[in-house]
Amino acid sequence: MSDEKPKRKGGRPAKSAEGKATRNLTFRTRDSLREKLSEAAAASHRSISEEIEHRLQRSFNRDELSQHIDGLLSDSLVKGEEVERAKELYPGKAEVLDTEARWLVSARLRRSTPLRSLAPRS
């Protein structure tokens, strides 16, 4: 019988998957893109990894904002069509209907829920 203990790996113990704040993502890129990322990271005082994450998050934020704006515009177009139909039915009330339409659109914009995910992140 040997009293030898199994060799321990050096360094701190590995964190569990739940304990990690971030996960690794590996991908290939051309040298020109890596150079641009490196320059952008240096200018913003981030690591290349942080710069990639920041830029990806911004692209998702833009997509979400675009969808939100598309929804608002589509609501506005529907209201505009309703106002145009009402103008045809009530020709003497065109000015009142235009004012009402502007009020409805601005009320819709004020009522819309702020997109928390679009808030700047550090």
C-alpha positions in Angstrom: 0.0 0.0 0.0 1.2 3.4 -0.9 0.6 6.5 1.1 0.9 8.7 -2.0 -2.0 11.0 -2.6 -3.2 11.7 -6.1 -1.6 14.8 -7.6 -3.7 17.9 -7.5 -4.0 20.2 -10.4 -2.6 23.6 -9.6 -4.6 26.9 -9.3 -8.0 27.5 -8.0 -10.8 25.0 -8.5 -12.9 25.4 -11.6 -16.2 27.1 -11.2 -19.4 25.3 -12.0 -21.3 26.3 -15.1 -23.9 28.1 -12.9 -21.1 30.0 -11.1 -19.6 31.5 -14.2 -20.6 35.1 -15.1 -19.7 34.5 -18.7 -19.1 31.6 -21.1 -16.5 31.1 -23.7 -17.5 31.5 -27.4 -14.9 30.8 -30.0 -15.1 31.8 -33.6 -12.9 32.5 -36.6 -12.4 35.9 -38.2 -10.3 37.5 -40.9 -7.3 39.5 -39.9 -8.8 42.7 -41.1 -11.8 42.3 -38.8 -9.6 41.4 -35.8 -7.6 44.5 -36.4 -10.7 46.7 -36.4 -11.9 45.0 -33.3 -8.5 45.5 -31.6 -8.5 49.2 -32.5 -12.1 49.7 -31.4 -11.4 47.9 -28.1 -8.3 50.0 -27.4 -10.2 53.2 -28.1 -13.1 52.2 -25.8 -10.7 50.8 -23.1 -12.2 47.3 -23.4 -10.7 43.9 -24.1 -11.4 42.5 -27.6 -13.8 40.0 -26.0 -15.7 42.9 -24.2 -15.8 44.8 -27.5 -17.3 41.9 -29.4 -19.9 41.4 -26.6 -20.7 45.1 -26.6 -21.1 45.2 -30.4 -23.3 42.1 -30.5 -25.5 43.4 -27.7 -25.9 46.7 -29.6 -27.0 44.9 -32.7 -29.7 43.0 -30.7 -30.8 46.3 -29.1 -31.1 47.9 -32.6 -33.2 44.9 -33.7 -35.5 45.3 -30.7 -35.8 49.1 -31.2 -36.5 48.6 -34.9 -39.4 46.2 -34.1 -40.8 48.6 -31.5 -40.7 51.5 -34.0 -42.3 49.4 -36.7 -45.1 48.6 -34.3 -45.6 52.3 -33.5 -45.5 53.3 -37.2 -48.0 50.6 -38.1 -50.3 51.8 -35.3 -49.9 55.3 -36.6 -50.7 54.3 -40.2 -53.9 52.5 -39.1 -55.0 55.6 -37.1 -54.1 57.7 -40.2 -56.3 55.5 -42.4 -59.1 55.8 -39.9 -58.8 59.5 -39.9 -58.8 59.7 -43.7 -62.0 57.6 -43.8 -63.6 59.8 -41.2 -62.7 62.9 -43.2 -64.5 61.5 -46.2 -67.6 60.8 -44.0 -67.4 64.2 -42.2 -65.9 66.7 -44.7 -66.6 69.7 -42.4 -64.6 68.2 -39.5 -61.3 67.6 -41.3 -59.3 70.1 -39.1 -60.7 68.6 -35.9 -60.0 65.1 -37.1 -56.3 66.0 -38.0 -55.9 67.4 -34.4 -57.4 64.2 -33.0 -55.1 62.0 -35.1 -52.0 63.9 -33.9 -53.2 63.6 -30.3 -53.8 59.8 -30.7 -50.3 59.3 -32.1 -48.6 61.3 -29.4 -50.6 59.6 -26.7 -49.6 56.2 -28.2 -45.9 57.3 -28.1 -46.2 58.5 -24.5 -48.0 55.3 -23.4 -45.6 53.0 -25.0 -43.5 51.0 -22.5 -39.9 52.1 -22.3 -37.5 49.4 -23.6 -35.4 48.6 -20.5 -33.1 46.4 -22.6 -32.1 49.5 -24.6 -30.7 51.3 -21.6 -27.0 52.0 -21.9 -24.9 49.3 -20.3 -21.5 49.8 -18.9 
